[in-house]
């Protein structure tokens, strides 16, 4: 009887809609009454009364913003320079950061290294694992050298137990691996569900703010690369980081997506190896192949990962196709951008040898080039591979190529040229009006793809001109 009466009361409180002309009622609003066919006569009635919240006691008095103590938001270094770069100097007391990435990319290895380096006499670190046993984490710590007497380790999947460890250890840094494996006994549902993730994240965020404790949460990702769980999780935390990298390559990137305490266009570079993971202050060497002589089908460019310039190498290879539909294979490059460069070279650059050949294009070192500034390097690498003639040595190409064949300006040209000059490159192809040129670098401004193709040896241009010339008699 009690359940029946509660259902009746909830149905009674639910708003309904009634036609003012004929009195017909419905549970949802309609623009036209189906009974009398009148327009605009359906109105809401029986809506529940609006409840208001009475003013309560304030926890702290409001102060002029100039009198608020900003020292409480001073960042403390994690001990890993590349992670500090992305965080904006380190972790702020009370801040909650979410690190997401694909399985096996190295999230646990990085955070275990951070946990050991951040642990000091005055700042304890608590590492809570819900996916592995404590002995498994200890074996990894022995392998990467992440041992510290101020680093505490616990294997828990119960939220109340995690909060109990906070009372006993009183850490300055909490690392939870991962938020999808911890569940609250007060909430129905399996670990990783929307209700559980929301409850666990909310409880840890409240504990972090009350204790002034920094928190790093590990998050799973879906097959599309998005963070698993409710979207509310990303709104609740202060910092959202993405851990990226090809598991077959050594390079790993930590990219800031959201940061309430710093910039969101910073990228940290790491190298994953058998002994652990180390930061790369100068990662351009991973993306280059040093050769004594230039090789056909290769071109160098400078890409911007956040605000960091990186010199990368684009490689292309063309061979005669043995099937009616030639292959188009890419690695580290967007297939649509490569296809567009092939069309521009054929139509604007008058290179007709690419249409019926298999074309393979890739980057070196596992770096992914997605920004349009790499278009010119991709086009030159394809043209060099088609003619089997190498580009000049110590040359970098920077610029976006449009469908009309024009070379457009890109952002950060001066920073890109400065990075290329620092690594010893002496020649560059850039769009018009590049700004200040670094000392010792010769820059050739190109307006369209035709101007850029003139850097190829003259023999190739003469052969192409002879091929395109009409036959006599």
N, C-alpha and C positions, 0 to 999 in steps of 0.2 A: 504493500500500500504506500509506503514512504517513497519507493522508487517511482511508482505511478504518479504520485502527487507532485514530485519534483519535476518529472517530465512534462506534466501539465503546466506547471508554473513557468518552466522555460519556454514552452510553446506560447504561453500567454504573453510573455515579455518580448517575444520575437516580433519585430515590426512587420506590418502587412500593408497592402496598398488597396485602395478602394476607388472605384469610379464615382465621381460626384454627380453624374447624370443618371445612372441606372442602379448604383449601389453594388455592382459586381466587385468581388474581392479576389486578390491574388497574393502570392507570397513574394513576388518580385515586380519591379516597376516595368511598365510597358508604355510605349508612346501612344498606342491606340487601343482603346477598349475593344476586346473581341466580342463583347455582348451587344453593345449599342453602336459600335463602329465610330465612336467619337474620338477625336484627336486631342491630346493634352489634358484629359480629364482625370487621369489616374494619379492619385496623390497618396502620400504615406499617412498612415494613422496608427495609433496604438504603439508608438515607439517608446522604449523604456526611458525613464527619467534620467537626465544627465547627472552623474555623480561628480562632486567636486571634492578636492582634497583641502583640508583646513591647514593653515600655516602651522609649522612645527618649530621646534627648537633648532637653531643653526649649530653646526658642528664647529665652525670657525668664523669669526667676524670678517666681513668684507673689508679689504684694505685698498687704498690707492695703489695702482699698479707699480708706481715708483718705489713703494715701500715693501714690496714682496721680495723675499730673499731668494735670489736666483742661484745661490751657491748649492742649493739642494739638488739642482738639475745638472751639476757638473759631471761630465762623463768620466768613467774610470776605464783605463785600458784593459783589454782582454788578454794582452800578451801576444796577440797575433796581429801584426801590423796591417796585413791586407784586410782582415775583418774589421779592424778599427777604421780603415779608410772608408768602408761601406757604411759603417754605423755612424760616422761623423765624429770620430775621436774615441769611441768606446761605448760602454753600456752605462746608461744613466740609472742611478738608484731608483727603484720602483718601476722601471720600464719593462715591458713585456715584448719580446721579439719572437716572431714565428719564422722558422727556417724550413722551407719545403723543397723537395727534390725527388727525383725518381729513385726507385730501389737500387742499391748498389753503387750510387754515385759517390758516396763518401761522406754523408752527413754525420753519421755517428763517429767516424774517425776524426773529422774536423772538430766536433764539439767535445770529444774526449780530450783532444789536445788543448782546446781552449780551457776546459775545466781544470787541467793540471797547471797550466801557466797562470791562470787567474787566481789560484789558491795561494794565499799568503798567511802569515801569522795573524793578521788583523781581519782577513776576509776569507772565510771558509766557503767551500764550494760543495754543493750536494748534487750528485748525478743520480737520477732516478731512471732506471730502465724498465720498460714494460714489455719489451720484445725479446730480450735476451736474459739469461741468468747472470748473476753477479760474477761467476767464475769465467764466463765467456768474455765479459767486459774486461776482467782482470788480465786475461790472455792478450787481448788487443792492447791494453795499456802497457804490458811488458814489451810487446813488439814495437810500439811506436815511442816508447820512453815517456809515457804520460803517467808517472807515479809521483805522488806528493802526499805527505803526511797530513796535509790540511784538505785533501780531497776525500769526501765521504761518498760511498757507493751503496745504493739500495735497489733491490729488484721488487717493485710493487706495481699492482694493477688496480688497487683500491684507492679511491680519492681520500677517504678518511685516514688511511695509513700514510699517504703522502703528506697530508697536513700534520699528522703526528710527528713525522720525521722533521718537519720544519720547526716544531716546538722544541725538539730535543737537540738538533744540530745548530739551529739559528744561523743559517748560511747567509752570505751576502750575494751569492749567485746560485740559482736553481736551474738545472738543465733536466728537462723531461723528454724522454725518448720512448714513445711519442705520445702526443695528446690523444690519438685515436685508440690507444690501448688501455687507457685508464677509464674507469667507470665509477659512478657514484651509486651506492646502494639505495639511495633515496629516490632514484629516478628509474622508471621502467625502461627497458630496452637494452639491447646488446651494446658492448663497447664499440665506439666508432659511429653510432647513430647520431642523428641530428640533436636529439634532446641530450644525450650523454656528452657530446662534444661541447655543446653550449654550456652545460652545467659545470663541467670540469674546467673549461677555460675561464668561466666567470669566477669560480672559486679561487683559482690560482691568481687571477688578476687582482681580486680583492686582497688576497694575502700579500701580494707583491707591493701594492700601494700602501697597505697598513704597516708593513715591516720595513719599507724602503729597500726591498730586495729585488735585484735584477733577475729576470727569468728568460730563459731561452727554451722555446717549445719547438719540437720537431713535428712537422706535419706531412702527411701522405699526399700524393697527387693522384689524379685520375689519369686514364689513358690519354686524355687530351692535353695533359700537362697542367691543368688547373688544380688548385688546392682543394683536397677532398673535404667534405663536411659543409656545414651551412656557411653562406657568404657572410653571415654576421660575425664569424670568427675573425675575418680579416679587418672588419671595422672595429672590433674590440681591442685588438692588440695595437701597440704603438709602432712597431716596426715589422715589415714583411720582407723577407729575403728569399730569393730563388737561387737554389744551388743547381747549376747547369753543367753539362759535360757529357761527352761521348764515353761510354764505358770502355771502348777500345783505344782511347787516347789518354794521354797523361794530363791534359789541360782540364782544369775545373774553374768555373766562374761563379762568383757570388754576386748577384745583381740585386740592388735595392729597388723594391717596388713601391714601398711606402715607408716613410721615415718622419716621425714628428720632431726629431731632434737634429736632422741634417738633410743633406741633399739626397734626391732620389735618382740621380744620374751617375752615381759612382759604381764602379765595378772592381771587385777584388779577384786577383788571379792566383791560382794555386796549382801545384804539381803533385799528383797522386803517384806514389811509388810504394815499393814493398815495405819500406821503413816508416811509412806514415804519409803525411801531407805537409807540404811546406809552401810558404808564400813566395810569389815571384814578383819582385820589385821591377824586373825588366823582362817581361815574357816574350818580347818580339823574337828572340832567338829560337823559340819553339816553332815559329811559323815560317822560317826561312830555310832554304837549302843553299849553303855556300858552295859555289863552284868556281873553278879556275876560269872556265869559259862559259859564256851564255848558251842556253839550250833553246831550240825552237819551241814555241808553245808555252812559254813562261813569262809572266809579267808580275811586277810588284806594285802594291798599293798600300795606302795608309788608311786604316779604318779607325773610327772612334767608338770605343766601348765606354759608354757614359761620357766622361770628360778625358779619358785616357786614350792617347793615340797608340796604335799598334800597327807595326809593319807586317803585312801578310803577303803570301805568294799565291798567285792564281796559276793553275796549270791546265792546259788543254791539249787534247790529242785527237787527230782526225785520221781515219783509215777508210779505205774503200769498203762499202757495204756489200754484204753477200745476200741480203734480203731486200724485198721490194720496199719495205718501210725502214729507213735508216734508224739506228738507235740514237737516243738522246739521254745520256746518263750524267747525273750531277752528284757531287758530294761536297757538302759545305756551302753550296750556292743554291739560290732559289731557281727552280726549273723555269719558272715563268720569265725571270729576268734574263736567263741565258737564251731562251727562245727569242726574246725580243731583241737581244744583241745580234743573234744570227740573222733575223729579218732586216735589221738596220744595216748590217754589213753587206748583205746581198743587194738591197735596194739602193742604199745611199753610198756604200763603199765600193760597189761594182765588183764584189767578190762572189762569183757564181759557183765556186768549187765546193761550197759547203752543203748545198741542198741534197746531194745524193751520197753523202759520206756519213759513216758512224762518227759521232762526236762525243767525247768524254771530257768532262771538266770537273775540277776538284780544287780544294784548298789544301794547304800543308799544315800538319799539326793539329787537326781537328777543330780549327777555328771556323765559325760560321759567319759568312759575309752576307748580310741582308740589307745593308743600307745602299742607296743608289750611288754613293760616291765610288763604289767599286765597279760601276758599269764600264768606264773607260779601260780599266785594266782587263776586264773580262773580254771586251771587244778586241783589244790588242793581242791578248793571248790566243784567241780564236783565229785572228788574221795571221799571226805568226805561225801557228800550227798548220793552217791551210797552205801557206807558201813554203813551209819547212825552212824558214829563215829566222834566226834569233833576233831579238831586240837588242839594242845597245846595252852594254854593261852598266851597272849602277844607275838604272833608270827606274823611277817610280811614276805611276800614272794615277791621277786623282781627278774625278769628275763624273757627273751624271750625264748620260746620253739619252736624248729624246728621240721620239719616233721620226722626227724630221732630220735626224742626224746631227743636231746641234749639241754642243757640250755645255752643260749648264753649271753654274756655280754651286758649291756645297758649303756647308758650315765648317768653321774651324780649319781653313786652309793653312793659315800660318802655323797653327799647332802641328798639323800634319807634316808640313815641310820642316819644321824644327826637329821633329822626331826622326825624319829621314836623314837630315843632315847630321844628327848626332850619331847615327849608326853608320855613317860613312858614304851615303849615297850622294852623288854629285849632280845628277840630272833629274828633271821632273817635267812631266806634262800636266798642265793645269788649265782650268778655264781662264778666260780673260779677267784682268784686274784681280790678281791674287793677293795684293797687299804687300807688306814688307817681306823681302826675300832674305833668308839666312845667308850669312857670309859663306862663300865658297861653293854655293850651289847655283847651277845654271838652270833657269826655268824657261820653258818654251810654252807660250800661251797659245792654245788651240781654240778655234771657234766652232769647228764641226769635226765629224769623224774623218772627213777627207784630209784635213790638216794633220790629224793625229796619225793617220796611216803613212804619212810621209817619213816617219822615223824608221820605217822598214827599209832595208837596203834597196838601192836603186835597181838591182838586178830583178828583184821581185816585181817592182812597179813596171819595169819595162816588159817583163813577161806577161803581166796582166794586161797591159795596154795592147800588146801584140795579139793576145787572145781575144780581146774585146773589139779589135779593129775589124771592119768588114773585108771580106775576101774580094780580091780583084778578079775582074774578067770572068 
